[in-house]
Amino acid sequence: MAPQHAPAFLALVAQVKRHINEITIPQLQQFTQPYILLDVREDHEWQRGHIANAVHLGKGIIERDIEQQVPDKNQTIVLYCGGGYRSALAADSLQKMGYSQVYSLDGGYRDWCQRELPLIAAAE
């Protein structure tokens, strides 16, 4: 179940979404260029399961660690979170840091799961 978000948070995300690129899951499935898929959710969310082939770099540390993980600022990066809100904020930060090919996955992990696409399940 999706969490209820505070009005100021939703307003911030709406403002940011006007300045970033979003991509839908069907669009991502048609992508022909290489990309890095970054999961920006919290550690405990990642550990419960994540999209196959994703790399974890939580939103709390992405600005600090992105240049070590992805030094090429022209590299295509697709960010996802639970529903597309935190990834939008992270995409905005990366663009401000000079990354030119950044996308936020609309619908995020929840939409991916609803479509029953490949996942890495939590370790038992």
Backbone as ProteinMPNN parsed JSONL, in Angstrom:
{"seq_chain_A": "MAPQHAPAFLALVAQVKRHINEITIPQLQQFTQPYILLDVREDHEWQRGHIANAVHLGKGIIERDIEQQVPDKNQTIVLYCGGGYRSALAADSLQKMGYSQVYSLDGGYRDWCQRELPLIAAAE", "coords_chain_A": {"N_chain_A": [[0.839, -1.178, 0.0], [0.556, 2.195, -0.848], [2.234, 4.884, 0.759], [0.759, 7.684, 2.525], [1.381, 10.851, 1.397], [2.781, 13.96, 2.482], [1.382, 17.213, 1.893], [3.237, 19.339, 1.273], [5.494, 17.926, 0.49], [4.499, 16.6, -1.786], [3.995, 18.844, -3.37], [6.592, 19.799, -3.747], [7.71, 17.658, -5.202], [6.086, 17.753, -7.494], [6.883, 20.219, -8.52], [9.59, 19.711, -9.109], [9.322, 17.682, -11.0], [8.692, 19.024, -13.307], [11.088, 19.698, -14.361], [12.679, 17.543, -14.882], [13.462, 14.407, -16.545], [11.158, 11.879, -17.088], [10.508, 8.375, -17.284], [8.555, 5.75, -18.511], [7.737, 2.366, -17.584], [7.157, 0.706, -19.906], [8.476, 2.307, -21.851], [11.106, 2.163, -20.913], [11.574, -0.553, -21.287], [11.835, -0.606, -24.003], [14.145, 0.727, -24.456], [17.18, 1.225, -26.132], [19.74, 2.023, -25.723], [22.643, 1.637, -23.616], [22.295, 1.625, -20.053], [22.434, 2.608, -16.581], [20.794, 1.253, -13.889], [19.534, 2.586, -11.07], [18.646, 2.06, -7.781], [17.113, 4.007, -5.486], [16.002, 3.709, -3.039], [15.526, 3.197, 0.531], [17.859, 1.341, 2.601], [16.611, -0.88, 3.932], [14.392, -1.289, 2.304], [15.546, -2.04, -0.13], [16.74, -4.439, 0.678], [14.513, -6.039, 1.062], [13.796, -6.681, -1.456], [14.414, -6.116, -4.968], [14.675, -4.585, -8.249], [15.815, -6.619, -10.876], [19.206, -6.511, -11.919], [19.691, -3.99, -10.915], [21.466, -1.371, -9.184], [22.253, -0.402, -5.907], [21.926, 2.711, -4.426], [21.206, 4.656, -2.106], [18.855, 7.377, -1.646], [19.617, 9.07, 0.397], [22.388, 9.154, 0.27], [23.152, 9.53, -2.326], [24.058, 11.887, -3.659], [26.515, 12.244, -2.46], [27.947, 9.916, -3.161], [27.657, 9.329, -5.895], [29.517, 10.09, -7.907], [31.654, 8.344, -7.584], [30.441, 5.925, -8.13], [29.296, 6.327, -10.682], [31.197, 7.753, -12.731], [31.167, 8.972, -15.271], [29.554, 11.621, -16.535], [27.898, 11.715, -18.683], [26.735, 9.298, -18.895], [23.87, 7.272, -19.231], [21.368, 7.194, -16.83], [18.937, 5.545, -14.967], [16.707, 6.096, -12.492], [15.028, 4.668, -9.689], [12.437, 4.434, -7.205], [10.13, 3.723, -4.586], [7.649, 4.64, -5.68], [8.149, 6.655, -7.521], [8.551, 9.213, -6.587], [10.712, 9.938, -4.77], [12.75, 9.24, -6.5], [12.431, 11.124, -8.486], [13.17, 13.461, -7.132], [15.85, 12.793, -6.628], [16.779, 12.62, -9.262], [16.638, 15.275, -10.032], [18.622, 16.362, -8.353], [20.921, 15.054, -9.38], [20.993, 16.067, -11.98], [21.542, 18.736, -11.38], [24.097, 18.377, -10.52], [25.446, 17.978, -12.824], [24.962, 15.708, -14.379], [23.782, 14.492, -17.403], [22.037, 12.718, -18.655], [19.641, 11.644, -17.242], [16.986, 9.844, -15.825], [13.831, 9.444, -14.236], [12.048, 6.732, -13.018], [8.793, 6.376, -13.721], [6.208, 5.472, -11.585], [7.784, 3.564, -10.359], [9.098, 1.013, -8.157], [6.771, -0.221, -7.168], [4.995, -0.231, -9.38], [6.526, -1.778, -11.112], [6.508, -4.255, -9.765], [3.74, -4.806, -9.834], [3.439, -5.332, -12.501], [4.648, -7.701, -12.646], [7.383, -8.105, -13.311], [10.934, -8.989, -13.743], [12.531, -9.623, -10.641], [14.772, -9.392, -7.85], [14.507, -11.284, -5.168], [14.07, -10.919, -1.604], [16.59, -12.166, 0.58], [16.194, -15.229, 2.162]], "CA_chain_A": [[0.0, 0.0, 0.0], [1.337, 3.419, -0.963], [2.1, 5.766, 1.92], [0.158, 8.993, 2.314], [2.452, 11.845, 1.377], [2.433, 15.293, 2.955], [1.138, 18.164, 0.802], [4.443, 20.085, 0.883], [6.339, 16.976, -0.242], [3.9, 16.423, -3.111], [4.208, 20.091, -4.117], [8.007, 19.81, -4.134], [7.887, 16.668, -6.269], [5.427, 18.29, -8.69], [7.742, 21.282, -9.036], [10.793, 19.076, -9.656], [8.975, 16.882, -12.184], [8.652, 19.899, -14.482], [12.455, 19.963, -14.813], [13.416, 16.297, -15.053], [12.919, 13.456, -17.511], [10.589, 10.656, -16.537], [10.375, 7.298, -18.25], [7.63, 4.717, -18.068], [8.293, 1.016, -17.706], [7.195, 0.292, -21.314], [9.537, 3.037, -22.547], [12.377, 1.595, -20.477], [11.709, -1.86, -21.925], [12.193, -0.378, -25.406], [15.428, 1.444, -24.485], [18.228, 0.498, -26.85], [21.05, 2.474, -25.257], [23.003, 1.112, -22.292], [21.975, 2.505, -18.928], [22.613, 2.106, -15.229], [19.556, 1.307, -13.13], [19.861, 2.874, -9.672], [17.585, 1.998, -6.777], [17.418, 5.049, -4.503], [15.21, 3.47, -1.83], [16.263, 2.965, 1.776], [18.516, 0.032, 2.691], [15.669, -1.942, 4.286], [13.543, -1.547, 1.141], [16.408, -2.789, -1.06], [16.943, -5.789, 1.206], [13.266, -6.802, 0.913], [13.694, -7.063, -2.863], [14.708, -5.022, -5.892], [14.622, -4.908, -9.672], [17.004, -7.318, -11.364], [20.265, -5.703, -12.547], [19.796, -2.66, -10.308], [22.528, -1.055, -8.231], [21.647, 0.368, -4.817], [22.585, 3.928, -3.962], [20.076, 5.31, -1.474], [18.695, 8.82, -1.825], [20.34, 9.78, 1.442], [23.824, 9.239, -0.006], [23.423, 9.544, -3.76], [24.885, 13.037, -4.057], [27.855, 12.027, -1.926], [28.637, 8.754, -3.724], [27.379, 9.076, -7.313], [30.684, 10.253, -8.784], [32.461, 7.128, -7.499], [29.665, 4.854, -8.76], [29.088, 6.67, -12.09], [32.032, 8.93, -12.975], [30.848, 9.579, -16.567], [28.335, 12.417, -16.38], [27.062, 11.512, -19.862], [26.154, 7.96, -18.785], [22.426, 7.254, -18.99], [21.012, 6.669, -15.513], [17.513, 5.463, -14.67], [16.526, 6.006, -11.042], [13.704, 4.287, -9.23], [12.154, 4.319, -5.774], [8.891, 2.984, -4.406], [6.572, 5.069, -6.558], [8.565, 7.678, -8.473], [8.683, 10.533, -5.973], [12.1, 10.145, -4.342], [13.627, 9.167, -7.675], [12.328, 12.422, -9.164], [14.021, 14.393, -6.385], [17.242, 12.405, -6.864], [17.1, 12.994, -10.641], [16.877, 16.719, -10.01], [19.95, 16.575, -7.749], [21.98, 14.614, -10.301], [21.067, 17.049, -13.062], [22.232, 19.913, -10.845], [25.51, 18.006, -10.383], [26.036, 17.897, -14.153], [24.596, 14.505, -15.122], [22.943, 14.98, -18.498], [21.122, 11.686, -19.159], [19.04, 11.095, -16.033], [15.555, 9.594, -15.912], [13.142, 8.901, -13.066], [11.103, 5.717, -13.46], [7.43, 6.676, -13.302], [5.559, 4.321, -10.984], [8.783, 2.926, -9.518], [9.124, -0.395, -7.78], [5.402, -0.741, -7.04], [4.475, -0.502, -10.723], [7.323, -2.896, -11.622], [5.98, -5.464, -9.123], [2.386, -5.047, -10.341], [3.575, -5.882, -13.857], [5.299, -9.003, -12.463], [8.646, -8.101, -14.045], [11.998, -9.664, -12.974], [12.953, -9.077, -9.356], [15.643, -10.14, -6.959], [13.749, -11.37, -3.925], [14.822, -10.836, -0.341], [17.226, -13.4, 1.021], [15.45, -15.876, 3.267]], "C_chain_A": [[0.887, 1.245, 0.0], [1.139, 4.294, 0.265], [1.393, 7.064, 1.538], [1.271, 10.029, 2.411], [1.923, 13.214, 1.802], [2.275, 16.253, 1.771], [2.389, 18.919, 0.348], [5.406, 19.196, 0.108], [5.807, 16.793, -1.661], [4.088, 17.668, -3.974], [5.657, 20.188, -4.599], [8.253, 18.853, -5.292], [7.267, 17.173, -7.568], [6.273, 19.379, -9.342], [8.963, 20.682, -9.738], [10.482, 18.334, -10.953], [8.863, 17.722, -13.449], [10.027, 20.075, -15.103], [13.286, 18.704, -15.041], [12.774, 15.468, -16.158], [12.381, 12.25, -16.765], [10.485, 9.644, -17.674], [9.413, 6.278, -17.675], [8.311, 3.352, -18.21], [8.258, 0.539, -19.162], [8.272, 1.028, -22.128], [10.902, 2.471, -22.188], [12.608, 0.242, -21.151], [12.104, -1.745, -23.399], [13.533, 0.345, -25.566], [16.465, 0.608, -25.221], [19.624, 0.9, -26.386], [21.37, 1.86, -23.901], [22.682, 2.134, -21.201], [22.304, 1.801, -17.626], [21.293, 2.308, -14.508], [19.912, 1.451, -11.663], [18.615, 2.876, -8.805], [17.959, 2.998, -5.685], [16.602, 4.888, -3.222], [16.129, 3.262, -0.624], [16.839, 1.544, 1.786], [17.525, -1.094, 2.975], [14.71, -2.265, 3.143], [14.296, -2.392, 0.113], [16.528, -4.242, -0.612], [15.692, -6.65, 1.089], [13.062, -7.281, -0.519], [13.939, -5.859, -3.746], [14.641, -5.523, -7.337], [15.939, -5.571, -10.077], [17.924, -6.344, -12.102], [20.389, -4.283, -11.991], [21.007, -2.589, -9.384], [21.878, -0.189, -7.163], [22.528, 1.547, -4.43], [21.469, 4.801, -3.396], [20.058, 6.822, -1.65], [19.462, 9.62, -0.783], [21.822, 9.961, 1.178], [24.16, 9.428, -1.479], [24.318, 10.706, -4.183], [26.336, 12.856, -3.603], [28.626, 10.98, -2.722], [28.488, 8.548, -5.224], [28.629, 9.164, -8.189], [31.637, 9.069, -8.706], [31.757, 5.993, -8.23], [29.535, 5.07, -10.267], [29.911, 7.916, -12.408], [31.719, 9.668, -14.284], [29.513, 10.311, -16.476], [27.441, 12.377, -17.615], [26.414, 10.125, -19.879], [24.646, 8.074, -18.541], [22.149, 6.539, -17.673], [19.491, 6.681, -15.391], [17.387, 5.2, -13.172], [15.132, 5.491, -10.726], [13.653, 4.242, -7.715], [10.851, 3.546, -5.659], [7.816, 3.348, -5.409], [6.915, 6.163, -7.543], [8.723, 9.071, -7.9], [10.131, 10.82, -5.573], [13.055, 10.092, -5.523], [13.571, 10.466, -8.476], [13.218, 13.451, -8.467], [15.501, 14.082, -6.604], [17.672, 12.775, -8.283], [17.403, 14.486, -10.731], [18.261, 17.031, -9.441], [21.065, 16.199, -8.714], [22.115, 15.565, -11.481], [21.812, 18.299, -12.598], [23.722, 19.649, -10.672], [26.179, 17.799, -11.734], [25.747, 16.629, -14.931], [23.542, 14.877, -16.157], [21.902, 13.984, -18.991], [20.479, 10.948, -17.985], [17.531, 10.98, -16.219], [15.047, 9.07, -14.573], [12.076, 7.933, -13.58], [9.721, 5.997, -12.866], [6.768, 5.409, -12.777], [6.471, 3.485, -10.111], [8.604, 1.444, -9.295], [7.721, -0.989, -7.686], [4.823, -1.108, -8.404], [5.207, -1.704, -11.341], [6.772, -4.223, -11.069], [4.59, -5.809, -9.65], [2.413, -5.66, -11.736], [4.253, -7.261, -13.85], [6.552, -9.148, -13.322], [9.755, -8.654, -13.166], [12.463, -8.892, -11.751], [14.01, -9.973, -8.736], [14.923, -10.118, -5.61], [14.672, -11.246, -2.72], [15.415, -12.189, 0.0], [16.441, -13.955, 2.207], [16.388, -16.187, 4.41]], "O_chain_A": [[1.851, 1.33, 0.761], [0.02, 4.436, 0.759], [1.425, 7.487, 0.383], [2.01, 10.072, 3.395], [0.78, 13.574, 1.522], [2.965, 16.112, 0.761], [2.578, 19.118, -0.852], [6.063, 19.657, -0.826], [6.572, 16.826, -2.625], [4.314, 17.558, -5.179], [5.914, 20.61, -5.726], [8.932, 19.204, -6.257], [7.868, 17.033, -8.633], [6.369, 19.452, -10.567], [9.322, 21.105, -10.837], [11.278, 18.352, -11.892], [8.931, 17.183, -14.553], [10.141, 20.544, -16.235], [14.471, 18.794, -15.361], [11.688, 15.785, -16.642], [13.062, 11.672, -15.918], [10.388, 9.999, -18.848], [9.456, 5.978, -16.482], [9.336, 3.222, -18.879], [9.263, 0.001, -19.627], [8.905, 0.43, -22.997], [11.76, 2.317, -23.056], [13.734, -0.066, -21.544], [12.647, -2.689, -23.973], [13.999, 0.55, -26.687], [16.608, -0.586, -24.955], [20.589, 0.178, -26.637], [20.461, 1.591, -23.117], [22.786, 3.343, -21.408], [22.435, 0.578, -17.569], [20.737, 3.407, -14.515], [20.518, 0.557, -11.073], [17.657, 3.602, -9.066], [18.995, 2.856, -5.035], [16.518, 5.813, -2.414], [17.349, 3.165, -0.761], [16.363, 0.663, 1.07], [17.583, -2.146, 2.338], [14.258, -3.404, 3.026], [13.746, -3.341, -0.445], [16.43, -5.162, -1.424], [15.798, -7.875, 1.023], [12.256, -8.176, -0.771], [13.706, -4.721, -3.339], [14.562, -6.723, -7.595], [17.021, -5.143, -9.675], [17.457, -5.461, -12.822], [21.12, -3.464, -12.548], [21.496, -3.6, -8.879], [21.045, 0.663, -7.474], [23.716, 1.393, -4.146], [20.862, 5.59, -4.119], [21.101, 7.461, -1.786], [19.908, 10.733, -1.06], [22.457, 10.822, 1.786], [25.335, 9.481, -1.842], [25.238, 10.522, -4.981], [27.266, 13.272, -4.293], [29.829, 11.132, -2.939], [29.138, 7.663, -5.779], [28.775, 8.377, -9.125], [32.361, 8.806, -9.666], [32.412, 5.18, -8.883], [29.648, 4.122, -11.044], [29.382, 9.026, -12.36], [31.982, 10.866, -14.391], [28.462, 9.681, -16.353], [26.347, 12.941, -17.604], [25.633, 9.816, -20.779], [24.207, 8.889, -17.729], [22.63, 5.431, -17.435], [18.839, 7.688, -15.671], [17.898, 4.206, -12.658], [14.167, 5.832, -11.41], [14.662, 4.045, -7.038], [10.509, 2.783, -6.563], [7.138, 2.466, -5.938], [6.06, 6.568, -8.33], [9.0, 10.016, -8.639], [10.706, 11.826, -5.988], [14.053, 10.812, -5.552], [14.568, 10.861, -9.081], [13.928, 14.216, -9.12], [16.315, 14.995, -6.749], [18.809, 13.199, -8.489], [18.328, 14.897, -11.432], [18.986, 17.866, -9.983], [22.042, 16.935, -8.855], [23.227, 15.84, -11.934], [22.621, 18.854, -13.342], [24.523, 20.584, -10.676], [27.366, 17.476, -11.787], [26.24, 16.478, -16.049], [22.532, 15.501, -15.83], [20.966, 14.379, -19.686], [20.745, 9.767, -17.766], [16.882, 11.904, -16.709], [15.75, 8.345, -13.869], [11.297, 8.274, -14.47], [9.514, 5.868, -11.66], [6.771, 4.382, -13.456], [6.002, 2.774, -9.222], [8.041, 0.725, -10.121], [7.505, -2.134, -8.082], [4.23, -2.175, -8.563], [4.593, -2.539, -12.005], [6.595, -5.188, -11.813], [4.294, -6.98, -9.889], [1.516, -6.417, -12.107], [4.411, -7.898, -14.892], [6.76, -10.171, -13.974], [9.561, -8.784, -11.957], [12.747, -7.695, -11.807], [14.12, -11.155, -9.061], [14.755, -9.064, -4.998], [15.883, -11.443, -2.813], [14.812, -13.229, -0.263], [16.078, -13.224, 3.129], [15.961, -16.73, 5.429]]}, "name": "protein", "num_of_chains": 1, "seq": "MAPQHAPAFLALVAQVKRHINEITIPQLQQFTQPYILLDVREDHEWQRGHIANAVHLGKGIIERDIEQQVPDKNQTIVLYCGGGYRSALAADSLQKMGYSQVYSLDGGYRDWCQRELPLIAAAE"}
